[in-house]
Amino acid sequence: MNPFALLNLQAQMTSLVMDTHAVMTLRLMGMSGAIPARRGENNRMVAEKAPAMAKAYAAASKAAMAGNTPDKIISAAMAPLSRKVRANRKRLMK
C-alpha cells in the first residue's frame, strides 16, 4: 500500500472526527439551552444514524467485493458518513 494513501486516509479520518466533534458539541449545547435548537433536532439526531450507517456498510461492501485495497474500502465507508456529518455541521452552525 502506498504511504500517501495512508496519509490521505488519515486526513479523511481527521476531518470526519473534527466535524463529528463540532456536531456533537452543537447538539449538546442545543439540548442544554445554551444555543437555540431547531424543533425536532433530537429526533432527527437519532433517526439519521441507521440510514447513514447502512450507506457506509453498503459502500464498504461494494468496495471490498470489487477487490479494492483496505485504505480504499475504509475511505468508501467514510464517504457517506463524512457527507452527512459535514451537512449537519453546516446546518447546525447557521
C-alpha positions in Angstrom: 0.0 0.0 0.0 1.2 3.4 -0.9 2.3 5.6 2.1 0.5 8.6 0.6 -2.7 6.6 0.5 -2.4 6.2 4.3 -1.7 9.9 4.7 -4.8 10.6 2.6 -6.9 8.2 4.7 -5.6 9.9 7.9 -6.6 13.3 6.6 -10.1 12.0 5.8 -10.5 10.4 9.2 -9.3 13.6 10.9 -11.8 15.7 9.0 -14.6 13.3 9.9 -13.6 13.3 13.6 -13.4 17.1 13.8 -16.8 17.6 12.1 -18.3 14.9 14.4 -17.0 16.7 17.4 -18.4 20.0 16.2 -21.8 18.4 15.6 -21.9 16.7 19.0 -20.9 19.9 20.7 -23.6 22.0 18.9 -26.3 19.4 19.6 -25.4 19.2 23.3 -25.4 22.9 23.6 -28.8 23.0 21.9 -30.2 20.3 24.2 -28.9 22.3 27.3 -30.5 25.5 26.1 -27.1 27.3 25.7 -27.9 28.0 22.0 -31.2 27.9 20.1 -32.1 24.5 18.7 -34.5 23.7 15.9 -37.6 21.8 16.7 -37.3 18.1 16.2 -33.5 18.1 16.3 -33.3 15.4 18.9 -35.5 13.1 16.8 -33.5 13.8 13.7 -30.3 13.1 15.5 -31.5 9.5 16.3 -33.3 8.9 13.1 -30.4 9.6 10.8 -28.0 7.1 12.4 -29.2 3.9 10.9 -29.6 5.0 7.3 -26.1 6.7 7.4 -24.5 3.5 8.8 -26.3 1.4 6.2 -24.9 3.5 3.4 -21.4 3.3 4.9 -21.7 -0.5 5.2 -23.0 -0.8 1.6 -20.2 1.4 0.2 -17.6 -0.6 2.1 -19.1 -3.9 1.0 -19.1 -2.8 -2.6 -15.5 -1.6 -2.5 -14.4 -4.9 -0.8 -16.3 -7.0 -3.4 -14.6 -5.1 -6.1 -11.2 -6.1 -4.7 -10.1 -2.7 -3.5 -7.2 -2.2 -1.1 -8.1 -1.7 2.6 -7.5 2.0 2.5 -10.0 2.4 -0.3 -12.5 0.2 1.5 -12.3 2.4 4.6 -12.4 5.5 2.5 -15.5 4.3 0.8 -17.2 3.6 4.2 -16.3 7.0 5.5 -17.5 8.9 2.4 -21.3 8.8 3.2 -20.7 9.4 6.9 -18.5 12.4 6.1 -21.1 13.9 3.8 -23.8 13.5 6.4 -21.7 14.9 9.3 -20.5 17.8 7.2 -24.1 18.7 6.2 -25.1 18.5 9.8 -22.3 20.8 10.9 -23.1 23.4 8.2 -26.9 23.2 9.1 -26.3 23.5 12.8 -23.8 26.4 12.5 -26.4 28.6 10.8 
